[in-house]
Amino acid sequence: MASSLELGIEFSHIALVANCKDKFEATVEFYSSLGLSTVRRVTHDRVQRDIGHENNIISEAWLHLFVSRPENSVTLRIIHVEGESLQCESSSDAIRICLATPEIKVCSETDTGSTMQCLFPWGHTFTIHADPNYPVDRVATRDPLGNELFFTPHANTFSIPSSPEIKPVGVELKPDPGTFDLSEKPVQKNIGILTSGGDAQGMNPCVRAVVRMAIARKCRPFFIYEGYQGLVDGGDKIKQAKWTDVSGFLTSGGTMIGTARCKEFREIEGRRTGVYNLIKKGIDALVVIGGDGSLTGADKLRAEWPDHVAALEKDGRISKEDANKYRTLMIVGMVGSIDNDLASTDMTIGACSALERICESVDAILSTAMSHQRAFVVEVMGRHCGWLALNAAISTGADYLFIPEAPPKDDWEESMCKTLKASRDAGKRTSLVIVAEGALDRNLNPIKPDYIKDILSTRLGYDTRVTILGHVQRGGAPAHFDRFLGTMQGAEAIEAILRATPDTPSPVIGMLENKITTQPLKEAIELTGQVAQAIESKDFARAMALRSASFSKQLTSYKEIANFNPDSKMKLPQEKRLRIAILHAGAPAGGMNTATRSAVRLCINRGHTPLGVHNGFPGLMRGEISELDWLSVDGWTIAGGSKLGTNRDQPTPQMGAVAYQLQKHNVQALMVIGGFEAFTAVLELARNRDQYPAFNIPMVLVPATVSNNVPGTEFSLGSDTASNVIVRSTDMIKQSASSNRRRVFVIEVQGGNCGYLAVMAGLSGGSTTVYTPEEGVDLTRLQRDITHLRTRYIKELGRSEGRVTLCNENASKIYSTEMIAKIYEAESGGFYGARTSVLGHLQQGGTPSPLDRCRANTMAVDSINWLQSRCWEAMEIPNEDNIRLPSDQLKRKYFPRVYSNTPDTAAVIGVIGSEVRFTPIKDLVAHTDFGRRVPRTIWWGASRQLVDILSGVGVDIENGGCTTEYKSCAIDLTADDLMRLYGQHRRLSKLDVNIP
């Protein structure tokens, strides 16, 4: 039998026959309304006969569907004949024509709603049918001849169910030209979004989250361009924001919707004009991202709002109906400030990225400074807040620091010269001074970089240079944490608007104790203003108290370890000096070396002896132990990996050798820096104290692993560095995918059995979805994600953006990264291709992020303080002269100088919220899943749902609404809460967590 190819068969056309003129005209008009173009139309002068039947043809029209791909084009021939029509009474016998809506020109959007827009005006009855394989429903109708038309969201018709399988959804809908909202819920709010004041990295991710969360929550977002100036100007400066308008916002610094100073808004008439423009656009809520001045302006606008509305109604500029409808305005603020100067939050949007820019610049400066043995004075931003300067000094190993909250003593010039000279005498080749732009002395005289340069040049003879970083600190792509913070706060801003009542005080979204909070805006701004007032009144203690709890601790620790002090007053009496060993275990992680440097320098300045154990526990068994000095750890702040050497080996096989070396080197305290392997190692040492007396010393684990899977802490060293690596890699991979227009990358990330990296980097990198061990992967989940991808690529045909999916390395034993990509491509219907990328050990290397450096410093200093105090307690020998002990038990005086066998002397140090806590490792056993090597509870679960929502999974992007549930995680704080927190109490039970 000959094939169609051999016969040269090609598709010609479909013929539809009408037996009366009215039906002929109605049919031509019907298909024309769907976007088919009339190519030829003729009324015959002489009777024509068609092939295959005896009817006479009176008129005929040829209609063609022109599409981008010729193979998908359709030609209809509509014939008016004398005699009976071919119309059938039953739909099962009628012709069924199936159309894919992306190819219909009249329908600019490709969902069923736009198909209905084509059908409504013509008065056609239609039904909606569920598609089990796609989130978009299908629509069925009939043409005037009774032929069935079937609209699908995709061009591949081979998988369309037959008629018996089609189940109608709901009832038949009758057209109503006046309305077109088929959703159950009306629009809840019209929300304006503006950025004001100085720009900050992280503003754009915040705007993106606000826009997309608003759409998902059935609200209508509006961009207000150029800040308050756009509010006053109105017109095209206020535009409705669509889902796709914020594509690419995650990777952009600054603010894409602009910011500008506005003199008019400072006047009452200017604000009234702004109110008029908001009402004109129907906006009844406002999200403001900016500094304290911008937020104060927003709160003032809300307070004046009723008066403005009344005045506008009186002047006849708005109707009475509008005046009644817009009686109140809801305001939500978020702080976008690189200075991190809001008193009631631990971190503001943009601060982390600015710190990263500073560290990148200073790290580069130090290399040239070392070459020439130069001194550098670097000025960073911070008019009334020294957070940037302090954390930059810690992160870069600066020798001296000036900040507004803690001015130096009157003889600071002499003290600075003495301190820097001591470091040079110890062998250091460079000197680095960090100065905040608002630095003052105790008499409120500004301390400027040029003056410091002159002091170092004239008194010490140093070749000194000044670098003022300026606006480079505001530029560049946002760091991972700013994207995360902006995204979480943006989502919670929408939740706060929807929860609010007219009596709710205007809230500001902040972060305290690693928790998103809503706080009364007015009181938060007042607390911030009190810092500047305290500095002006020389009440520097109050200024420090208004900062976060960790700020003063950081400053104290920095001063103690920044410089070499051979004759320091910190030197302890000989009998209190200790021998402290430091060991790395597990995989390398950013911050290990920083923690080691801080611990070593603190030990040296206090008179302790720091011992470096090389190559993990095998090195300890072999006795690879050496004393570390001040200069040997110089430069370790910015060094990635592990300078001491690390591996995953456990001490269990050679417990005796470990005990022997600890006893031989008279180790009196042990600091282990590492991940889950280090956790189990310290646990085994503590469990074997009865058999090995050398293990009866204080031991502390400093968590350091990119997987962030150590129990007893919310953050492990290295996890922020790895997250930044993943986000930067994702940005570059998405560029490749976007250039291709039709490509999805499945990126494999590390994490073991913990999905932290996938979720956090997925949220801040704009992943379409993430696969984690906590959720697993199955066919239902893959089918959902493929349906979403196909739907988006169909709707974005020719203008698609690149997409990525993050997959944890252990998300599934069956569905590997490679297999997921193959399934993606196999089920793509030809609309996109799929590729893989395995980041691998890139995530463990590189320069530690500033956050990891700061956390490493804090944890190391607190660990040394804890070990020191525990050792001193264990050195106390009670009077046992009159005590009779069993024959098999020795008195305390016969034991080593430091001897501690209580459970609380083997602990894990953890960052929980903004606090540092020590938890006995024995207490963490019940909270650990040893089989999976993860804690039993996680704190980052709320971020997981946002990944899907903000990528559009389960969201009706065109009409609004979402099927994916999001549970708000913000903690509401009152004005009284803030007063207690920044008064005498300094703690709030609301912020306490259950992590042991």
Secondary structure, DSSP 8 states (H G I E B T S, - for coil): ---HHHHT-----EEEEESSHHHHHHHHHHHHHTT-EEEEEEEEEEEEE-TTS--EEEEEEEEEE--SSGGG-EEEEEEEESS-----SSTTTS-EEEEEGGG-SS-SS-SHHHHHHHHGGGT--EEEE--TT-SS-EEEEE-TTS-EEEEESSS--TT---GGG--B-S--B---TT----SSS----EEEEEE-SS--TTHHHHHHHHHHHHHHTT-EEEEETTHHHHHHH-GGGEEE--GGGGTTGGG--S-TT-----SGGGSHHHHHHHHHHHHHHT--EEEEEE-HHHHHHHHHHHHHHHHHHHHHHHTTSS-HHHHHHTS--EEEEEEB-TT---TT-S--BTHHHHHHHHHHHHHHHHHHHHHHT-EEEEEE--SS--HHHHHHHHHHT-SEEE-SSS---TTHHHHHHHHHHHHHHTT---EEEEEETT-B-TT--B--HHHHHHHIIIII---EEEEE-GGGGG-SS--HHHHHHHHHHHHHHHHHHHH--TTS--EEEEEETTEEEEEEHHHHHHHHHHHHHHHHTT-HHHHHHTS-HHHHHHHHHHHHHSS--TT-TT---GGG--EEEEEEESS--TTHHHHHHHHHHHHHHHT-EEEEETTHHHHHHHT-EEE--TGGGTTGGG--S-SS------SGGGHHHHHHHHHHTT--EEEEEESHHHHHHHHHHHHTTTT-GGG-S-EEEEEB-TT---TT-SB-BTHHHHHHHHHHHHHHHHHHHHHHSSEEEEEEE--TT--HHHHHHHHHHT-S-EE-TTT---HHHHHHHHHHHHHHHHHTTTS---EEEEEETTS-SSS-HHHHHHHHHHTSTTS-EEEEEE-GGGGG-SS--HHHHHHHHHHHHHHHHHHHHHHHHHT-----TT----TT---GGGS-SS---SGGGEEEEEEETTEEEEEEGGGGGGGEETTTTEES--S-HHHHHHHHHHHTTTB-TTT--BSS------EE--HHHHHHHTTT----GGG-----
